[in-house]
Amino acid sequence: MSLILNIETSTTLCSVSIAKEGKIIETKEINEGYTHAENLHVFIEEVLKKADKTPKDLNAIAVGGGPGSYTGLRIGVSAAKGLAFALQIPMIAINTLQIMAATAIQQNRFDVLFCPMLDARRMEVYTAIFDVNLNTVKETSPQIISEEDISFFNIGKPICFFGDGMLKCKDLLKKIPSSTFIDNIVPSAVALAELAYQKQQKGQFEDVAYFEPFYLKEFLINK
């Protein structure tokens, strides 16, 4: 049996879930700013209790590995590493943008490209591009959105934008032919569950001692 505790804290959403073979059993989340330090361990205890499980029942810990908020990532990854080390079970990390893309694909199965965007202050975003099968078309990178240059996104195929980074530059992105938009897409431990299960089945685990979040630009520390 595969029982995985999933943790996602890379944005303002503090999200925890327990999944059996990729299917959600229990989840708990809140989106009220960066309250992860106060809520994360409480949520972990609550979902375990509601699922009638103990930490010793877990087979792996999964976490959103970034990019995202420096503080949020540090809190989530520290919790995941601590649990994995204490329980002597594997840890799995999933790219935050891939988690967002998986959520968007579930809502829109059209054959377009999917472009998650996380706000990186001013007119910069953390972004990547995926196809409908979640294959990477363009790798995760920081991009500055400007009138002069949106070529990273203009690749000749219909493209769907989402995430808090999309909101601040939507008017510019509308200039890209066949662009569409989805609101209210955030990385959550619900979407993380299936991706984590797939990695577990392939034995794709992190080195708990040496793993660091994918900060992408470490000096950008969100409020």
C-alpha positions as CSV (number, residue, x, y, z in Angstrom):
1,M,0.0,0.0,0.0
2,S,1.1,3.6,-0.7
3,L,0.2,6.1,2.0
4,I,1.7,9.5,1.4
5,L,1.5,12.7,3.4
6,N,1.6,15.7,1.0
7,I,2.7,19.2,2.0
8,E,2.4,22.4,-0.1
9,T,3.5,25.8,1.3
10,S,5.2,27.5,-1.6
11,T,2.6,30.3,-1.8
12,T,0.1,31.8,0.6
13,L,-1.9,28.5,0.6
14,C,-0.9,26.2,3.5
15,S,-2.1,22.8,2.3
16,V,-1.8,19.3,3.6
17,S,-3.3,16.0,2.4
18,I,-3.0,12.3,2.9
19,A,-3.4,10.1,-0.1
20,K,-3.6,6.4,-0.7
21,E,-2.2,5.3,-4.0
22,G,-2.6,8.9,-5.2
23,K,-6.2,9.3,-4.1
24,I,-7.0,11.8,-1.4
25,I,-8.3,10.5,1.9
26,E,-8.2,13.7,3.9
27,T,-7.1,17.3,3.3
28,K,-6.8,20.5,5.2
29,E,-5.8,23.9,3.9
30,I,-6.1,27.6,4.4
31,N,-5.3,30.7,2.3
32,E,-4.9,33.6,4.7
33,G,-1.4,34.9,4.0
34,Y,1.8,33.3,5.2
35,T,0.5,31.6,8.3
36,H,2.4,28.3,7.6
37,A,4.5,28.5,10.8
38,E,1.4,28.5,12.9
39,N,-0.8,26.1,10.9
40,L,1.3,23.5,9.2
41,H,2.0,21.0,12.0
42,V,-1.5,21.5,13.3
43,F,-2.9,20.5,9.9
44,I,-0.6,17.5,9.7
45,E,-1.9,16.3,13.0
46,E,-5.5,16.9,12.0
47,V,-5.4,15.1,8.7
48,L,-3.7,12.1,10.3
49,K,-6.4,12.0,13.0
50,K,-9.2,12.3,10.5
51,A,-7.8,9.6,8.3
52,D,-7.4,7.4,11.4
53,K,-3.7,7.0,10.7
54,T,-0.5,7.6,12.7
55,P,2.9,8.8,11.3
56,K,4.2,5.2,11.4
57,D,1.5,4.3,8.8
58,L,3.1,6.6,6.2
59,N,5.2,5.3,3.4
60,A,6.6,8.6,2.1
61,I,6.4,12.3,2.6
62,A,5.9,14.6,-0.4
63,V,6.4,18.3,-0.6
64,G,6.2,21.2,-3.1
65,G,9.8,21.9,-3.8
66,G,9.6,25.4,-5.4
67,P,9.9,27.8,-6.9
68,G,7.8,30.1,-4.6
69,S,8.0,32.0,-1.4
70,Y,11.4,31.7,0.3
71,T,9.8,31.5,3.8
72,G,7.0,29.2,2.7
73,L,9.3,26.8,1.0
74,R,11.7,26.7,4.0
75,I,8.9,25.9,6.4
76,G,7.3,23.2,4.2
77,V,10.6,21.5,3.2
78,S,11.9,21.6,6.8
79,A,8.8,19.8,8.0
80,A,9.0,17.2,5.3
81,K,12.7,16.6,5.9
82,G,12.1,16.3,9.6
83,L,9.3,13.8,9.2
84,A,11.1,11.7,6.6
85,F,14.2,11.6,8.7
86,A,12.4,10.7,12.0
87,L,10.2,8.1,10.3
88,Q,13.0,6.7,8.1
89,I,10.8,6.9,5.0
90,P,11.5,8.5,1.6
91,M,10.9,12.1,0.7
92,I,9.5,13.2,-2.7
93,A,9.7,16.8,-4.1
94,I,7.5,18.1,-6.9
95,N,8.1,21.3,-8.8
96,T,5.5,23.9,-7.7
97,L,4.7,25.0,-11.3
98,Q,4.1,21.4,-12.3
99,I,1.6,21.1,-9.4
100,M,-0.2,24.2,-10.7
101,A,-0.2,22.9,-14.3
102,A,-1.7,19.6,-13.1
103,T,-4.5,21.5,-11.5
104,A,-5.2,23.5,-14.6
105,I,-5.1,20.5,-16.9
106,Q,-7.8,18.8,-14.7
107,Q,-10.0,21.8,-15.3
108,N,-9.2,22.3,-19.0
109,R,-8.3,19.2,-21.1
110,F,-8.1,21.0,-24.4
111,D,-4.9,20.5,-26.4
112,V,-3.2,23.7,-25.5
113,L,0.0,24.6,-23.7
114,F,-0.2,25.4,-20.0
115,C,1.8,28.2,-18.4
116,P,1.7,28.6,-14.6
117,M,3.1,31.9,-13.3
118,L,4.1,32.8,-9.7
119,D,4.6,36.4,-8.7
120,A,8.3,37.2,-8.2
121,R,7.7,41.0,-7.6
122,R,7.6,43.9,-9.9
123,M,7.0,42.6,-13.5
124,E,9.0,39.4,-12.9
125,V,7.4,35.9,-12.7
126,Y,8.6,32.3,-12.0
127,T,7.2,30.3,-14.9
128,A,7.4,27.3,-17.2
129,I,5.4,25.8,-20.0
130,F,3.9,22.3,-20.1
131,D,1.8,20.4,-22.7
132,V,-1.5,18.7,-21.9
133,N,0.3,15.5,-20.8
134,L,2.4,17.5,-18.3
135,N,5.6,17.2,-20.4
136,T,7.9,20.2,-20.1
137,V,8.0,22.4,-23.1
138,K,10.0,25.2,-21.5
139,E,11.9,24.8,-18.3
140,T,11.3,26.7,-15.0
141,S,12.9,30.1,-15.1
142,P,12.4,33.7,-13.9
143,Q,11.0,35.9,-16.7
144,I,10.5,39.7,-16.8
145,I,7.2,40.6,-18.6
146,S,7.5,43.8,-20.6
147,E,6.1,45.5,-23.7
148,E,9.4,44.9,-25.4
149,D,9.7,41.2,-24.9
150,I,7.2,38.4,-24.3
151,S,8.9,36.1,-26.7
152,F,9.3,33.4,-24.1
153,F,5.6,32.7,-24.2
154,N,4.9,33.4,-27.9
155,I,5.7,30.0,-29.4
156,G,3.1,29.7,-32.1
157,K,0.6,27.5,-30.2
158,P,-2.5,28.2,-28.1
159,I,-1.4,28.9,-24.5
160,C,-3.3,29.0,-21.2
161,F,-2.0,31.3,-18.4
162,F,-2.8,31.0,-14.7
163,G,-1.4,31.8,-11.3
164,D,-0.9,35.0,-9.2
165,G,1.9,36.1,-11.5
166,M,-0.5,36.0,-14.5
167,L,-2.8,38.6,-12.8
168,K,-0.4,41.5,-12.8
169,C,0.6,41.1,-16.5
170,K,-2.6,39.8,-18.1
171,D,-3.0,42.9,-20.3
172,L,0.4,42.2,-21.9
173,L,-0.2,38.4,-22.2
174,K,-3.5,39.1,-24.1
175,K,-1.3,40.3,-27.0
176,I,-0.1,36.7,-27.5
177,P,-2.3,35.0,-30.2
178,S,-4.7,32.4,-28.9
179,S,-4.0,33.1,-25.3
180,T,-6.5,32.1,-22.6
181,F,-6.6,32.5,-18.9
182,I,-7.8,30.5,-15.8
183,D,-8.4,32.1,-12.5
184,N,-7.8,30.8,-8.9
185,I,-5.1,28.2,-9.7
186,V,-2.8,27.7,-6.7
187,P,-0.4,24.9,-5.9
188,S,-2.1,22.6,-3.4
189,A,-1.4,19.3,-1.6
190,V,-4.5,17.9,-3.5
191,A,-2.9,18.2,-6.9
192,L,0.5,17.2,-5.4
193,A,-0.9,13.7,-4.4
194,E,-1.1,12.0,-7.8
195,L,2.3,13.4,-8.9
196,A,3.9,12.2,-5.7
197,Y,2.5,8.8,-6.1
198,Q,3.8,8.6,-9.7
199,K,7.3,9.5,-8.4
200,Q,7.1,6.9,-5.6
201,Q,6.2,4.2,-8.0
202,K,9.3,5.0,-10.0
203,G,11.5,5.3,-6.9
204,Q,12.3,8.9,-7.5
205,F,13.2,10.1,-4.1
206,E,15.3,13.0,-2.7
207,D,18.3,12.8,-0.5
208,V,16.8,14.1,2.8
209,A,20.2,15.3,4.2
210,Y,21.1,17.4,1.2
211,F,17.8,18.4,-0.5
212,E,17.2,22.2,-0.7
213,P,14.1,23.9,-2.0
214,F,14.2,25.2,-5.6
215,Y,14.3,28.9,-4.6
216,L,15.3,29.9,-8.2
217,K,16.4,33.3,-6.9
218,E,17.4,33.1,-3.3
219,F,17.7,36.8,-2.6
220,L,14.0,37.4,-3.4
221,I,12.4,36.8,0.0
222,N,8.6,37.3,-0.1
223,K,6.9,39.1,2.7
